Amino acid sequence: MPTAARPAAVYRPTNLAPGSPSLVLSVTSRGVLLGTAAGLVAQDWGAPSPLWSLHQPSCHAAVDARLSVAALLAPGSVRLHSLPSLAARTPVAPRIAAPRRVALDEEGTLLAIASDEGLVELVDLAAGLPRFLVDLGEPLHAIGFHPRRPVLLCGLGPRLDRRGPGALVALDLATGQVRSRVALPWAGQALDFSASGVLVAGPRGVALVGDEEGAPWMLPDQPGRVLSIAACPTRPEVAVGYRGGPIALWRLPGPQDPGAPLAALDGHTGDILSLAYFSRGAGLCSASADLTLRLWEPPAPASRLTLAIGSPGALCLAPGPAPGLVISGHANGSLQVWDTAADRLSLAMGQHRGSVFGVASAPDGRLLASAGEDGAVRLWSARGAPRQSFETGGQAQAVAFVPGGRALAVATSIGLDIFPLPAAASGALGGLAARAFSAPKATYRERHEGLMPPNTHAVVCGPKLVVSADDRGVIVLRSTSGALLGRLTGPDRKVWSLALSADGETLAAGGAEGTVRLFRLGPSRHEEHLDLLGHEARIWSLALSPDGQTLASASEDGTVRLWPLLGGDPVVLRGHAAGVTGVAWDPAGRTLLSASRDGAIVSWRLGPRAAGP
């Protein structure tokens, strides 16, 4: 089995009692809905105690896919509640004795009730009438509505403490007639659904039953007694929970693939009672008899090192003047250069009156630039000696060197400036004996008019492009001479950050509402875009890895996300106590720095999956 992974978070809901069964009904990036012997519990990931709870003793519970209705199986009735109001609806009185489990279809209009003895009842909630009652004549352990076919699936077989073959039976939703029966080597005690078919777990194995007729595909021998399963909605993967606490991730089998173990998730000390993936497959939630919930995320960096704590909040980051160096700009007007290889502060300087909102390094590494709240753009030698400053006429919010170091683009609160740099700027300014030069005049200046001019928040430069974005959600493409090349519509009402690939063909824009939009920049392709969803607040900073295959995003929601641009799930990095304001890669692409107003600059050592190929 591959190396064990660690949980991203552990939660201990306060109203779980010893012996209380836990069933994960739904899980999102915000929290989890849990069924227990005491009722329903909504656990917010960001809070130590439940968001809300519904006290209704029950032995089983279910919710529909839209989270509009919940069914709780209580003695003598099935209690129905509307979500999220928790308002009680007309209860259903089962016609079968000793019901043990319930299920709802995706729309919440059909309710299935089943007993251990194999009695199954279907109730039409919209009509308020029973539809059928059938006796399958053998022990029943699991039920579930098929998401793509009009059938109710039932896992059958001997009692779980006995050996013997079992079956997966499909009942027609209209008549209750048996539509199909698939033989299994053991009792089908848990069900879930993947794009490839139905997953059935038994005490000694996991089977994948395809939508087409044929024998099920079996996962290799399992390392322990299987208790629970969950199918990933976005990739051929299943999570398997075992007696005693371990969880394993397996690649699903197929016609030419027997399946294989992917990772082991260690941490629980009790039986794994339930598992559920996020709707986009970006995380897994597990509930255990040890009375904890654990949130597991895709493999993240192998290590995390905090470089600075308690210093004035870092507001921006950029690659530094040499390999392994990263520049940070701070709220107290200072700049700092960090050595990512040695994990230490290499250089500090500061002259801005107010916060530093943007920093950049010249292509040849001999010159640094900073943009400040005071409206000044300052130039520095690579060793930190001040060389020159000039005023922009507005609050300077971002800065970028034009490739070749011929000019400097500055985003301000009143527009965009492109300043030429002397031919000798890169060399002369970089040396210790560099002479001063007069402040340049902008060769291109865009000024917004009106009493409330829109801010230009971000600017990036490519081989032939200067790209800027403002708080109208407009992205403007210009040549390095200032000629207008086109306009793009940003992802949200305001665009706060930009990143441009080295070849100038891929542009990323971060919005005020947490959306990241990718554009392909080519002839007649400017409007082709893809939205990356997952952040829950403003995107302050974006950075493309040196190989152009991974995009890092920093958000006010306190997380950094790594988006693999060639396909795959994003990796979420957590560790800051406040909004993350900047991200920057080291030239090798294996170290990422993130900065936050919490005063911390964190160095992430990235594993192969997180960093890309």
QUIKARA-V388627 format. One line per field, one symbol per residue. burial: # if it has 16 or more other C-alpha atoms within 10 Angstrom, else .. A space follows every 10 residues. Layout:
BEGIN
burial = ???
END
This chain:
BEGIN
burial = ....####.# ###.##...# #########. ########## #####...## ..#...#### ####..#### ####...### #....#.... ##.#.#..## ######.#.# ########## ###.#....# ####....## ######.... #########. .....##### #.#..#.#.. ..######## ####.##### ########## .....####. ....###### ########## ########## ####....#. #####..#.# ########.# ########## ########## #..#.###.. .######### ##.####### ########## ..#.#...## .#..###### ###.###### ########## #########. ##.####### ###.###### ########## ##..##.### #..#.....# .#.##..... ...####### ##..###### ########## .#....#### ##.####### ##.####### ########## #....#..#. .#..###### ######.### ########## ####....## ####.#.### #######.## ########## #######.## ##.
END
